[in-house]
Amino acid sequence: MISAADILAASILIVDDKEANVLLLEQMLREAGYSRVASTMDPHSVCALHRDHHYDLILLDLQMPGMDGFQVMENLKECEIDGYVPVLVITAQPGHKLRALTSGARDFIAKPFDLIEVKTRIHNMLEVRLLYKQLEDYSRALESLALHDPLTGLPNRRLLMDRLSLAIAHAHRNQSTMAVMYLDLDGFKLINDTLGHDAGDTLLQMVADRLVAAVRQEDTVSRLGGDEFVIGLSELSHADDAVNMVLKVIQALAQPYNIQGRNVSMTASVGIGIYPTHGVEVETLMKSADTALYEAKRTGKNTYRIAAHFDRVAMAGS
Ligand SMILES: Nc1nc2c(ncn2[C@@H]2O[C@H](COP(=O)(O)OP(=O)(O)OP(=O)(O)O)[C@@H](O)[C@H]2O)c(=O)[nH]1
């Protein structure tokens, strides 16, 4: 819902070449309680101002020397990034109303001003504008929720799969390599059992931060769920780089964690699958890394294993 306070806090730009009109509208808006009102008498400056300030409403005079309101609207359509041009035109010519509406104006105000009507139109238009913004925020938040793990904020499996596909396509095009690192914490259940689930959550968040800090920005650190994390290492110049990265990751995770005033120790086991040696598709690479992780767990934990060689003939025949 949009509250009256939201509407009064919206940002407004007045564009009119006549100072008397600017002052009248400014005064009327301030008296009505609007707190963010700016103005310009130069129509050429509107686009740059809007780009910098993202106004919720632009009150635009249609008749101005040098550049009329119709030209300003054309320019605004080009510089508006989210596709909504929030213009309310001001005109003394009844014949211009329809042309203004078909040129992109959301509504119009007739001169001479009927102040009650002006206030009502501004209020209504701002309400629609803010609802539109709210809808955009909701859909962005939903999109983010669908692609991220709520506990750590890391990409989830769905986003990871997309990023791995891109990294593979990139490696294929550049005849370079990339790798998948599959991690599972060792004995994590014990933290939950001894310190409680909240402490377990805190540890998972600290692990996520350390993983992000250990790799490069172009790599993808994701949480699949529980104590399982997968890192997509993209644009590796050599397969050995994956081994250097895994050693760095294992060492970063093995440093003590301070949770609820206690020093907690935790280690991780890791399996690595390297493109194209251990798979040329996301699914096979993930499977190879998962199998290698199983080997790392089986042979003592707090270590890593590289996948066994990918058997292309067997895969093609299976
Ligand atoms: N705190 C917390 N615990 C979780 C979450 N999701 C899963 N778990 C717990 O994580 C534990 C994962 O256990 P496992 O990986 O099977 O066991 P482990 O103790 O790490 O054993 P190994 O992997 O063999 O070393 C289980 O006890 C789950 O209940 C979560 O979001 N928060």
The ligand as a Gaussian input file, in Angstrom:
#p B3LYP/6-31G(d) Opt

LIG

0 1
 N       21.978000     -25.107000      11.410000
 C       21.565000     -25.647000      10.269000
 N       21.720000     -26.995000      10.085000
 C       21.312000     -27.518000       8.919000
 C       20.736000     -26.731000       7.907000
 N       20.427000     -27.558000       6.859000
 C       20.805000     -28.801000       7.224000
 N       21.351000     -28.797000       8.456000
 C       21.914000     -29.902000       9.205000
 O       23.205000     -30.145000       8.673000
 C       23.602000     -31.482000       9.005000
 C       24.300000     -32.068000       7.794000
 O       24.765000     -33.253000       8.183000
 P       25.685000     -34.206000       7.322000
 O       26.391000     -33.477000       6.236000
 O       24.886000     -35.370000       6.946000
 O       26.660000     -34.639000       8.429000
 P       28.056000     -34.176000       8.918000
 O       27.951000     -34.161000      10.401000
 O       28.577000     -32.940000       8.284000
 O       28.855000     -35.445000       8.474000
 P       29.907000     -35.622000       7.315000
 O       29.464000     -34.856000       6.142000
 O       29.937000     -37.093000       7.083000
 O       31.187000     -35.124000       7.874000
 C       22.322000     -32.198000       9.414000
 O       22.364000     -32.391000      10.801000
 C       21.196000     -31.202000       9.086000
 O       20.131000     -31.276000       9.986000
 C       20.577000     -25.322000       8.140000
 O       20.082000     -24.547000       7.314000
 N       21.007000     -24.840000       9.327000

